[in-house]
Amino acid sequence: MTRADFESAVDDALDAIPEDLLDLVDNVVILIEDESPEGEPDLLGLYDGVALTERGSDWGMGELPDRIFIYMNPTLRFCEDADHVREEVTVTVVHEIAHHFGIDDDRLHELGWG
């Protein structure tokens, strides 16, 4: 899968999320990186930020955007084919956006988004 195809899969995953829900995502940028952080070779995505449930009344005074990373090469190594990549990208995007809403890994696994 090419980088353009992978980026398209991420775009499709975002398009699959209801607009009303995406409207609630606040101050977040989604970035596609080739590799996951050193020591995390199997990590497919990462939310780096302050969840909405943890933001106090003083939040928003110049903070940089939260970041969601989607890692291309680990995803490609994990998946068997292009359809599996698109499915896994969707799961990863939903999973990381859920962290923005304060949903933890245990709950995401219970819901089937682990």
Secondary structure, DSSP 8 states (H G I E B T S, - for coil): --HHHHHHHHHHHHHTS-HHHHTT--SEEEEEESS--TT-TT--EEEES--GGG--TTTTSS---EEEEEEHHHHHHH-SSHHHHHHHHHHHHHHHHHHHTT--HHHHHHHT--
